[in-house]
Amino acid sequence: MRVSATKETCAVSSLCVYRAPEVFDQDEDGYVEVLDAEPPADLHEDVLVAARGCPTRSIHIQ
């Protein structure tokens, strides 16, 4: 799994941070930051839930 995010479309909802804090954080303005672009398998489900919950679909998974 490879994770990326688009800050320009981020709605600053923080849902990704709550769902997968090991993978996502927020910058000083509240926009999404990816902490771990290739998270371990035990976090994949959390990342998928975070991506599905993103209101602007700013999280991308390959």
The first five atom37 places (N, CA, C, CB, O) and aatype in JSON, in Angstrom:
{
  "aatype": [12, 1, 19, 15, 0, 16, 11, 6, 16, 4, 0, 19, 15, 15, 10, 4, 19, 18, 1, 0, 14, 6, 19, 13, 3, 5, 3, 6, 3, 7, 18, 19, 6, 19, 10, 3, 0, 6, 14, 14, 0, 3, 10, 8, 6, 3, 19, 10, 19, 0, 0, 1, 7, 4, 14, 16, 1, 15, 9, 8, 9, 5],
  "atom_mask": [
    [1, 1, 1, 1, 1],
    [1, 1, 1, 1, 1],
    [1, 1, 1, 1, 1],
    [1, 1, 1, 1, 1],
    [1, 1, 1, 1, 1],
    [1, 1, 1, 1, 1],
    [1, 1, 1, 1, 1],
    [1, 1, 1, 1, 1],
    [1, 1, 1, 1, 1],
    [1, 1, 1, 1, 1],
    [1, 1, 1, 1, 1],
    [1, 1, 1, 1, 1],
    [1, 1, 1, 1, 1],
    [1, 1, 1, 1, 1],
    [1, 1, 1, 1, 1],
    [1, 1, 1, 1, 1],
    [1, 1, 1, 1, 1],
    [1, 1, 1, 1, 1],
    [1, 1, 1, 1, 1],
    [1, 1, 1, 1, 1],
    [1, 1, 1, 1, 1],
    [1, 1, 1, 1, 1],
    [1, 1, 1, 1, 1],
    [1, 1, 1, 1, 1],
    [1, 1, 1, 1, 1],
    [1, 1, 1, 1, 1],
    [1, 1, 1, 1, 1],
    [1, 1, 1, 1, 1],
    [1, 1, 1, 1, 1],
    [1, 1, 1, 0, 1],
    [1, 1, 1, 1, 1],
    [1, 1, 1, 1, 1],
    [1, 1, 1, 1, 1],
    [1, 1, 1, 1, 1],
    [1, 1, 1, 1, 1],
    [1, 1, 1, 1, 1],
    [1, 1, 1, 1, 1],
    [1, 1, 1, 1, 1],
    [1, 1, 1, 1, 1],
    [1, 1, 1, 1, 1],
    [1, 1, 1, 1, 1],
    [1, 1, 1, 1, 1],
    [1, 1, 1, 1, 1],
    [1, 1, 1, 1, 1],
    [1, 1, 1, 1, 1],
    [1, 1, 1, 1, 1],
    [1, 1, 1, 1, 1],
    [1, 1, 1, 1, 1],
    [1, 1, 1, 1, 1],
    [1, 1, 1, 1, 1],
    [1, 1, 1, 1, 1],
    [1, 1, 1, 1, 1],
    [1, 1, 1, 0, 1],
    [1, 1, 1, 1, 1],
    [1, 1, 1, 1, 1],
    [1, 1, 1, 1, 1],
    [1, 1, 1, 1, 1],
    [1, 1, 1, 1, 1],
    [1, 1, 1, 1, 1],
    [1, 1, 1, 1, 1],
    [1, 1, 1, 1, 1],
    [1, 1, 1, 1, 1]
  ],
  "atom_positions": [
    [[0.85, -1.18, 0.0], [0.0, 0.0, 0.0], [0.88, 1.23, 0.0], [-0.96, 0.0, 1.22], [1.87, 1.32, 0.73]],
    [[0.51, 2.19, -0.84], [1.2, 3.48, -0.88], [0.14, 4.56, -0.67], [1.97, 3.69, -2.24], [-0.89, 4.56, -1.34]],
    [[0.39, 5.47, 0.26], [-0.57, 6.5, 0.64], [-0.04, 7.88, 0.26], [-0.87, 6.43, 2.16], [1.13, 8.2, 0.48]],
    [[-0.92, 8.69, -0.3], [-0.6, 10.1, -0.57], [-1.84, 10.92, -0.28], [-0.11, 10.31, -2.05], [-2.93, 10.38, -0.09]],
    [[-1.67, 12.23, -0.24], [-2.8, 13.11, 0.05], [-2.62, 14.43, -0.69], [-2.93, 13.37, 1.57], [-1.5, 14.86, -0.96]],
    [[-3.73, 15.06, -1.02], [-3.73, 16.34, -1.71], [-4.15, 17.43, -0.73], [-4.68, 16.31, -2.95], [-5.33, 17.52, -0.37]],
    [[-3.2, 18.24, -0.32], [-3.48, 19.31, 0.64], [-4.46, 20.34, 0.09], [-2.2, 19.99, 1.06], [-5.27, 20.89, 0.82]],
    [[-4.36, 20.59, -1.21], [-5.17, 21.64, -1.83], [-6.66, 21.37, -1.74], [-4.77, 21.8, -3.27], [-7.46, 22.3, -1.8]],
    [[-7.05, 20.12, -1.61], [-8.48, 19.8, -1.52], [-8.9, 19.38, -0.12], [-8.81, 18.69, -2.51], [-10.07, 19.09, 0.11]],
    [[-7.97, 19.36, 0.8], [-8.25, 18.95, 2.19], [-9.26, 19.91, 2.83], [-6.94, 18.9, 3.02], [-9.13, 21.13, 2.73]],
    [[-10.26, 19.33, 3.5], [-11.29, 20.12, 4.16], [-10.99, 20.38, 5.63], [-12.63, 19.44, 4.03], [-11.8, 20.98, 6.34]],
    [[-9.83, 19.93, 6.11], [-9.4, 20.11, 7.49], [-10.41, 19.5, 8.47], [-9.2, 21.6, 7.79], [-10.67, 20.07, 9.52]],
    [[-10.95, 18.36, 8.12], [-11.94, 17.7, 8.98], [-11.3, 16.88, 10.09], [-12.84, 16.81, 8.15], [-11.94, 16.57, 11.09]],
    [[-10.04, 16.51, 9.92], [-9.26, 15.75, 10.9], [-9.67, 14.28, 11.03], [-9.37, 16.4, 12.24], [-9.13, 13.57, 11.87]],
    [[-10.61, 13.83, 10.23], [-11.06, 12.45, 10.33], [-9.93, 11.46, 10.09], [-12.18, 12.2, 9.36], [-9.86, 10.43, 10.77]],
    [[-9.05, 11.75, 9.15], [-7.95, 10.84, 8.86], [-7.02, 10.69, 10.06], [-7.16, 11.33, 7.64], [-6.54, 9.6, 10.35]],
    [[-6.78, 11.79, 10.75], [-5.9, 11.75, 11.92], [-6.52, 10.92, 13.04], [-5.62, 13.18, 12.43], [-5.81, 10.17, 13.72]],
    [[-7.82, 11.03, 13.22], [-8.49, 10.23, 14.24], [-8.51, 8.75, 13.89], [-9.92, 10.72, 14.44], [-8.39, 7.9, 14.77]],
    [[-8.65, 8.44, 12.6], [-8.73, 7.04, 12.16], [-7.37, 6.36, 12.11], [-9.38, 6.96, 10.79], [-7.26, 5.18, 12.45]],
    [[-6.34, 7.08, 11.71], [-5.02, 6.48, 11.55], [-3.92, 7.46, 11.94], [-4.81, 6.01, 10.09], [-3.2, 7.96, 11.07]],
    [[-3.79, 7.75, 13.22], [-2.81, 8.75, 13.66], [-1.36, 8.36, 13.41], [-3.0, 9.02, 15.12], [-0.48, 9.22, 13.42]],
    [[-1.11, 7.09, 13.19], [0.25, 6.65, 12.88], [0.64, 7.01, 11.44], [0.38, 5.14, 13.1], [1.82, 7.05, 11.1]],
    [[-0.37, 7.27, 10.62], [-0.14, 7.51, 9.19], [-0.4, 8.97, 8.8], [-1.02, 6.6, 8.37], [0.27, 9.5, 7.92]],
    [[-1.37, 9.61, 9.46], [-1.75, 10.97, 9.09], [-1.57, 11.95, 10.25], [-3.19, 11.0, 8.62], [-1.7, 11.6, 11.42]],
    [[-1.26, 13.19, 9.88], [-1.17, 14.28, 10.84], [-1.67, 15.52, 10.12], [0.29, 14.48, 11.39], [-2.1, 15.46, 8.96]],
    [[-1.61, 16.65, 10.81], [-2.01, 17.92, 10.22], [-0.86, 18.91, 10.36], [-3.29, 18.48, 10.88], [-0.14, 18.91, 11.36]],
    [[-0.71, 19.77, 9.33], [0.32, 20.8, 9.41], [-0.19, 21.95, 10.29], [0.69, 21.31, 8.0], [-1.27, 21.85, 10.86]],
    [[0.56, 23.01, 10.39], [0.2, 24.12, 11.27], [-1.1, 24.81, 10.87], [1.32, 25.13, 11.29], [-1.7, 25.5, 11.68]],
    [[-1.53, 24.62, 9.61], [-2.79, 25.19, 9.15], [-3.94, 24.19, 9.2], [-2.63, 25.72, 7.74], [-5.08, 24.52, 8.85]],
    [[-3.66, 22.98, 9.63], [-4.68, 21.95, 9.76], [-4.83, 21.02, 8.58], [0.0, 0.0, 0.0], [-5.68, 20.13, 8.59]],
    [[-4.02, 21.22, 7.54], [-4.14, 20.39, 6.35], [-3.42, 19.06, 6.53], [-3.58, 21.12, 5.14], [-2.45, 18.96, 7.28]],
    [[-3.91, 18.05, 5.84], [-3.4, 16.69, 5.98], [-1.92, 16.58, 5.6], [-4.22, 15.75, 5.11], [-1.45, 17.21, 4.65]],
    [[-1.22, 15.77, 6.37], [0.16, 15.39, 6.07], [0.26, 13.88, 6.22], [1.18, 16.13, 7.0], [-0.3, 13.31, 7.16]],
    [[0.96, 13.25, 5.31], [1.17, 11.8, 5.4], [2.49, 11.56, 6.14], [1.19, 11.13, 3.97], [3.55, 12.0, 5.7]],
    [[2.4, 10.87, 7.26], [3.58, 10.56, 8.07], [4.28, 9.3, 7.59], [3.2, 10.41, 9.54], [5.5, 9.18, 7.67]],
    [[3.49, 8.35, 7.09], [4.03, 7.07, 6.65], [3.39, 6.7, 5.32], [3.79, 5.95, 7.72], [2.26, 6.2, 5.29]],
    [[4.09, 6.94, 4.23], [3.54, 6.71, 2.89], [3.41, 5.22, 2.57], [4.41, 7.37, 1.86], [2.67, 4.86, 1.65]],
    [[4.11, 4.38, 3.29], [4.02, 2.93, 3.09], [3.81, 2.25, 4.44], [5.3, 2.38, 2.39], [4.72, 1.61, 4.97]],
    [[2.6, 2.39, 4.99], [2.32, 1.86, 6.33], [2.36, 0.33, 6.37], [0.96, 2.35, 6.82], [2.13, -0.33, 5.35]],
    [[2.66, -0.22, 7.53], [2.69, -1.69, 7.66], [1.28, -2.28, 7.51], [3.28, -2.1, 9.02], [0.28, -1.59, 7.65]],
    [[1.25, -3.55, 7.21], [-0.01, -4.24, 6.92], [-1.03, -4.12, 8.04], [0.26, -5.7, 6.66], [-2.24, -4.08, 7.77]],
    [[-0.59, -4.06, 9.29], [-1.55, -3.99, 10.39], [-2.29, -2.64, 10.45], [-0.84, -4.23, 11.71], [-3.25, -2.51, 11.21]],
    [[-1.85, -1.66, 9.67], [-2.53, -0.36, 9.63], [-3.37, -0.17, 8.36], [-1.52, 0.75, 9.73], [-4.05, 0.85, 8.23]],
    [[-3.31, -1.11, 7.45], [-4.0, -0.94, 6.17], [-5.5, -0.71, 6.34], [-3.78, -2.16, 5.3], [-6.06, 0.16, 5.67]],
    [[-6.15, -1.45, 7.2], [-7.59, -1.28, 7.38], [-7.92, 0.12, 7.91], [-8.14, -2.35, 8.34], [-8.88, 0.74, 7.46]],
    [[-7.13, 0.61, 8.86], [-7.35, 1.96, 9.39], [-7.17, 3.01, 8.3], [-6.38, 2.24, 10.56], [-7.94, 3.97, 8.23]],
    [[-6.17, 2.83, 7.45], [-5.93, 3.77, 6.36], [-7.08, 3.75, 5.37], [-4.6, 3.44, 5.65], [-7.52, 4.8, 4.9]],
    [[-7.57, 2.57, 5.04], [-8.7, 2.46, 4.12], [-9.95, 3.13, 4.69], [-8.99, 0.98, 3.81], [-10.68, 3.8, 3.96]],
    [[-10.19, 2.95, 5.97], [-11.34, 3.6, 6.62], [-11.16, 5.12, 6.58], [-11.5, 3.1, 8.08], [-12.12, 5.85, 6.33]],
    [[-9.96, 5.59, 6.84], [-9.68, 7.03, 6.8], [-9.91, 7.58, 5.39], [-8.24, 7.32, 7.25], [-10.51, 8.64, 5.23]],
    [[-9.45, 6.87, 4.39], [-9.62, 7.32, 3.0], [-11.1, 7.36, 2.62], [-8.85, 6.41, 2.03], [-11.55, 8.3, 1.98]],
    [[-11.84, 6.34, 3.01], [-13.27, 6.3, 2.7], [-14.03, 7.41, 3.42], [-13.86, 4.94, 3.08], [-15.03, 7.92, 2.91]],
    [[-13.56, 7.8, 4.6], [-14.23, 8.83, 5.38], [-13.86, 10.25, 5.03], [0.0, 0.0, 0.0], [-14.48, 11.19, 5.52]],
    [[-12.86, 10.4, 4.19], [-12.42, 11.76, 3.8], [-13.52, 12.44, 2.99], [-11.09, 11.7, 2.99], [-13.88, 11.95, 1.92]],
    [[-14.06, 13.57, 3.48], [-15.18, 14.23, 2.8], [-14.83, 14.78, 1.42], [-15.71, 15.33, 3.65], [-15.72, 14.97, 0.59]],
    [[-13.55, 15.05, 1.17], [-13.15, 15.62, -0.13], [-12.35, 14.63, -0.97], [-12.34, 16.88, 0.09], [-11.84, 14.99, -2.04]],
    [[-12.23, 13.4, -0.49], [-11.47, 12.35, -1.21], [-10.04, 12.81, -1.49], [-12.16, 11.99, -2.54], [-9.51, 12.59, -2.58]],
    [[-9.43, 13.44, -0.5], [-8.07, 13.96, -0.65], [-7.0, 12.92, -0.34], [-7.88, 15.15, 0.25], [-5.81, 13.18, -0.55]],
    [[-7.4, 11.77, 0.16], [-6.45, 10.69, 0.48], [-6.48, 9.69, -0.67], [-6.8, 10.0, 1.84], [-7.54, 9.26, -1.11]],
    [[-5.29, 9.33, -1.14], [-5.17, 8.44, -2.29], [-4.36, 7.21, -1.89], [-4.5, 9.16, -3.48], [-3.33, 7.3, -1.22]],
    [[-4.85, 6.04, -2.32], [-4.2, 4.79, -1.98], [-3.94, 4.01, -3.26], [-5.07, 3.95, -0.99], [-4.8, 3.88, -4.13]],
    [[-2.73, 3.5, -3.34], [-2.34, 2.65, -4.47], [-1.93, 1.3, -3.93], [-1.18, 3.29, -5.29], [-1.56, 0.42, -4.69]]
  ]
}
